[in-house]
Amino acid sequence: MSAPVLVINSGSSSIKYQLIDGETLVASTSGLIERIGQSESTITHKTGAEKHVWNEQLPDHAAGLEALVTAFDEFGTPLSKTGLIAVAHRVVHGGRRFVQPVVIDDEVMAAIGELSSLAPLHNPANLEGIQVARKLFPKLPQVAVFDTAFHATVPERAHLYAVPQDWRSEHGVRRYGFHGTSHAYVSRQAAAALGKSPKEVNVIVAHLGNGASVSAVERGRSIDTSMGLTPLEGLVMGTRSGDIDPAIIFHMHRQTGASFADLDSALNKESGMYALTGQVDMRAIEQAATGGDRDAEVALDVYCYRIRKYIGSYIAALGGADAIAFTAGVGENSPEVRARVLESLVALGVKLDDEANEAGGPVISTSDSPITALVIPTNEEGEIARQTTTLLRS
Ligand code: ADP
C-alpha cells in the first residue's frame, strides 16, 4: 500500500512542495515556487529525472498553489490521479498546544493564527498556504505538522526562562525549540546507524542549515535544544546572531534610538555569518578563509566554537552521548566545519576519522571512538509525510 502525501512548506514569498510516500519516504516530485507577489515568480518543478523551470506572475499564494496543480497536470501524473491521501503543512510554531500533528479544521486554524504572536514571520505564511490548500483540495484531509512539537518533551529545567511569572503564564514565554521534524528524523536514523532502537541511545543532533540548532535527544525524546521562544537563540546562523546578552538590545536602543522592529530585523536578518563576513553561503566563507581572509577565518572559528560549546554542554545534559549527528546544508556538506567542531572534543570521547569525514560518512569517527560521529542527510518532508500517514491511520 502506498500513501502519497503532498507536503507543503509555505513561506512568506515562497512555497516548497513534495509529493512523497509516507511509508517509503520516496519523493516522486518536488518543487519550489519563489518570489510570490513580486513582478515575476519562478517555478522549479522536478519529477523523476526531469526538471522544469519557468517564470510566471504569481500575485499571491493562491496563484502559487494553482500553478503547483497545473505543474502536476502538465508534467507527469496529475495530482488527482496520484491517489493522494492528504495535504500536510509544515507549521513553524505550535506553542504549548500542538505537541502532535493534527488534522486541520477551523478551530485549529484559529489557534495557529493566535500563535502568530510567537512566530510573526512564519505562522501567518504557513496559515496562508493552509487556507488556499483547503479551498483547492476540499475533500482531502489537511494535516499540520509543527516544528516545535518534537521538543514538547524538554523538561522544565531546560525550557523555563528565569523571567517574571506573568511573562511565562500570560505571554507564553518559554523555550519551544524548532527544526523538530529534522531532529526527530535524524536522531532516529542515528540510532539505526548504531544498530539500536531510538530508546536505547542518547544522540546529539546538529542541524546546520541557514537556520541552525542543536538538540539533545535522550532515548528518543528531546530534552534540550538551542533555539528558544523563537528561532533566534542558540547557534550563530546565516543571518541570525544566536545567543547574545539581551542587554545589547537595550544598549543599542539607547545608543542609536533604533526601534525594537529595527533591532529585531538586525538580529534576525543582518547578523550571524552575514554580519561577520558579508556573506551567508558557507562555501564562499570557507573559500575566503582558505584564501587568507581574516574576517572569514574568525567567523568560522566563532561559528564552530558555538556549536562545540553546545555539544559539550549536551554531553553533560545527557550524562553521556552515544552519537553526534550532523545534518542540513552545512552539516551534511562541510567536512571543514565538522572537523573544526569535533577537533577538541577528543577528551569528551569523539575521535574523528579524517578520511571518513572528507568522504562524507555516514560514520566519520574512528572505530574505537566512544561517541560515534555521523553525517545523516535530513528529510523534513519525509518525516512530515510519515507523521501524517501515522496520524491518519491511527
Ligand atoms: P535552509 O535552512 O535554508 O533549509 P540548508 O539546509 O539548505 O538551509 O543549508 C544551506 C547552507 O548550506 C548554506 O549556507 C550553504 O552555503 C550550505 N552548504 C551547502 N553546500 C555546502 C558545502 N558543500 N559546503 C559548505 N556549506 C554548504
Residues whose N, C-alpha, C, O or C-beta is under 5 A from the ligand:
A	BS01	ADP	L208 G209 N210 G211 V280 D281 M282 R283 A328 G329 V330 N333 S334
